[in-house]
């Protein structure tokens, strides 16, 4: 679990660094979203199995974290959508970084 969590953290930091430097980041952001949702689901499933019946009890945070992990996995920008975006980019059907964030919103925010 620790290895998966550190890998997810590294991917998120890399995506954030690209965003801060205003570089193309859609591809790495999709990979980070997919990996972190998979990691959250894996870790909460494992924790629930370790704690057995206590993992289902509302007295422990495991049950609450399990709900959040499931929401992250199947909620907004589901894992399947991220898989499709990553696969299209890897196969060359569609470049994930085709929109480089050049909307001008950051420059407008800096000006005001």
C-alpha positions as CSV (number, residue, x, y, z in Angstrom):
1,X,0.0,0.0,0.0
2,X,2.8,2.4,0.9
3,X,4.4,2.0,-2.6
4,X,1.1,2.7,-4.4
5,X,0.4,5.8,-2.2
6,X,3.9,7.2,-2.9
7,X,3.5,6.6,-6.6
8,X,0.2,8.4,-6.6
9,X,1.7,11.3,-4.6
10,X,4.5,11.6,-7.1
11,X,2.1,11.6,-10.1
12,X,0.0,14.3,-8.4
13,X,3.0,16.4,-7.6
14,X,4.2,16.1,-11.2
15,X,0.9,17.2,-12.6
16,X,0.8,20.1,-10.2
17,X,4.3,21.2,-11.2
18,X,3.4,21.1,-14.9
19,X,0.3,23.2,-14.1
20,X,2.3,25.7,-12.1
21,X,4.7,26.1,-15.0
22,X,1.8,26.4,-17.5
23,X,3.0,23.3,-19.5
24,X,0.9,20.7,-21.2
25,X,-0.5,18.5,-18.4
26,X,-3.7,16.8,-19.5
27,X,-2.0,13.4,-20.1
28,X,-0.2,13.3,-16.7
29,X,-3.4,14.6,-15.0
30,X,-5.4,11.7,-16.4
31,X,-2.8,9.2,-15.4
32,X,-2.7,10.7,-11.9
33,X,-6.5,10.7,-11.5
34,X,-6.7,7.1,-12.6
35,X,-3.9,5.9,-10.5
36,X,-5.0,7.7,-7.3
37,X,-8.6,6.4,-7.6
38,X,-7.2,2.9,-8.1
39,X,-4.9,3.3,-5.1
40,X,-7.7,4.7,-2.9
41,X,-10.0,1.8,-3.8
42,X,-7.2,-0.8,-3.2
43,X,-6.1,0.7,0.1
44,X,-9.6,1.0,1.5
45,X,-10.6,-2.5,0.4
46,X,-7.4,-3.9,2.0
47,X,-8.0,-1.9,5.2
48,X,-11.6,-3.1,5.4
49,X,-10.4,-6.7,5.0
50,X,-7.8,-6.3,7.7
51,X,-10.3,-4.9,10.2
52,X,-13.1,-7.4,9.2
53,X,-16.4,-6.4,10.9
54,X,-14.9,-3.2,12.4
55,X,-14.3,-2.0,8.8
56,X,-18.0,-1.8,8.3
57,X,-18.7,0.0,11.6
58,X,-19.4,3.8,11.5
59,X,-17.3,4.2,14.6
60,X,-14.1,3.7,12.5
61,X,-13.1,5.9,9.7
62,X,-12.6,3.0,7.4
63,X,-16.2,2.8,6.4
64,X,-16.3,6.6,5.6
65,X,-13.0,6.4,3.6
66,X,-14.4,3.4,1.7
67,X,-17.4,5.5,0.6
68,X,-15.1,8.4,-0.5
69,X,-12.9,5.9,-2.4
70,X,-15.8,4.4,-4.2
71,X,-17.1,7.9,-5.1
72,X,-13.6,8.9,-6.4
73,X,-13.5,5.7,-8.5
74,X,-17.0,5.9,-9.9
75,X,-17.9,9.5,-9.4
76,X,-16.7,12.6,-11.3
77,X,-14.4,11.7,-14.2
78,X,-14.7,8.0,-13.6
79,X,-11.8,5.6,-14.0
80,X,-13.2,4.3,-17.3
81,X,-13.1,7.8,-18.8
82,X,-9.5,8.3,-17.7
83,X,-8.6,4.9,-19.2
84,X,-10.1,6.0,-22.5
85,X,-8.2,9.3,-22.5
86,X,-4.9,7.6,-21.6
87,X,-5.5,4.8,-24.2
88,X,-6.4,7.3,-27.0
89,X,-3.2,9.3,-26.2
90,X,-1.0,6.2,-26.1
91,X,-2.4,4.8,-29.3
92,X,-2.1,8.2,-31.1
93,X,-5.8,8.5,-31.8
94,X,-6.1,11.8,-29.9
95,X,-3.4,13.8,-28.2
96,X,-4.3,14.4,-24.5
97,X,-2.3,17.6,-24.4
98,X,-3.9,19.2,-27.4
99,X,-5.3,21.9,-25.3
100,X,-2.4,23.6,-23.5
101,X,-4.5,25.8,-21.2
102,X,-4.1,28.9,-23.4
103,X,-7.4,30.4,-22.4
104,X,-6.0,33.7,-21.2
105,X,-7.7,33.4,-17.8
106,X,-4.4,33.3,-15.9
107,X,-3.2,36.5,-17.6
108,X,-6.5,38.2,-16.9
109,X,-6.3,37.2,-13.3
110,X,-2.7,38.5,-13.0
111,X,-3.7,41.8,-14.6
112,X,-6.4,42.6,-12.1
